[in-house]
Amino acid sequence: MRIGWLTSGRDAAARTLLAEVVRRARRDGLDLDIAVVFCDHARGELAESDALLDLVADLGLQAVTLSSAASRQAWRGASGATDLSATDPGAADPAQREAWRRAYHDEVADLLAPFGVELLVLAGYMLIASPAMCARYAMLNLHPALPGGPQGAWQDVIWRLLATDAGETGAMIHLATPELDRGPVVAWCAFSIVGPHWDDLWTDYRRQRHALGADGVAAAQGERQSLFAEVRRQGELREIPLLYRTVTEFALGHLLVRDGALVGMTATPPLDLTADVDAEAATDAPDASAPRAGGASADTAAATDAGATP
């Protein structure tokens, strides 16, 4: 199976996901054919995406880029749109944003076509793919919540878990669709966030929440808040093995997408990979020389959860 890897390469986590999946495949002798890595930043735009492109070259993979920023600028000039970004949604014309998104991803699809990819992996890809892109390709998206759990960026997911005194969370791989974080679930894993390891962290958080309110704690401490940070750390430990295990199922032909539907050849999806992921997370942490994952889970309907732009 020929795989396309889509990323914005905006941080170390995007590099970690790619490097670790490739490392594990080579370790296991898995014939994982990543035919192309697509980045929506051209070389020279950002130091982080340049580092991603350097990594792609070091891994011996083929990179293709199409600047989404330059595309937006050109579209503004041609259409007269004042703002296509999602920074201030109220200032942007939704119809213009959608028209640009469709046109941009038509170009992306044309760039991917010569590589004959059968499956796309969204790993730190910060754009919401067009409906046509979702229909043309089977796309796997990593979301840091259990099926049916909170939607949106990983930060939003964790604050929601804390605000609702959740006892469990996890991560899932789903097929990207035009519906945000709600495509058919391919695989998932779960972990508890209550018990002896967590009791003191919850006590501290609840004391802070009582004094400041949930929004106040988020504003005052952000990602430094101790319970928030531990939930994220435990999630990160599981995201790479979950993604790798899921991609492996497709590479081995155990899972496939036929006419837009997920088909299990040896098991019925969604797959509960909790036991396998926990075992691998405990024994095979990411390579110390690789950048540490820090929140680039690929997410949304065809975007990552760190907050997609159109």
Secondary structure, 3 states (H helix, E strand, C coil): CEEEEEECCCCHHHHHHHHHHHHHHHHHCCCCEEEEEEECCCCCCCHHHHHHHHHHHHCCCCEEECCHHHHHHHHHHHHCCCCCCCCCHHHCCHHHHHHHHHHHHHHHHHHHHHHCCCEEEECCCCECCCHHHHHHCEEEEEECCCCCCCCCCHHHHHHHHHHCCCCEEEEEEEECCCCCCCCCEEEEEEEECCCHHHHHHHHHHHHHHHHHCHHHHHHHHHHHCHHHHHHHHHHHHHHHHHHHHHHHHHHCCCEEEECCEEEECCCCCCEECHHHHHHHHHHCCCCCCCCCCCCCCCCCCCCCCCCCEC
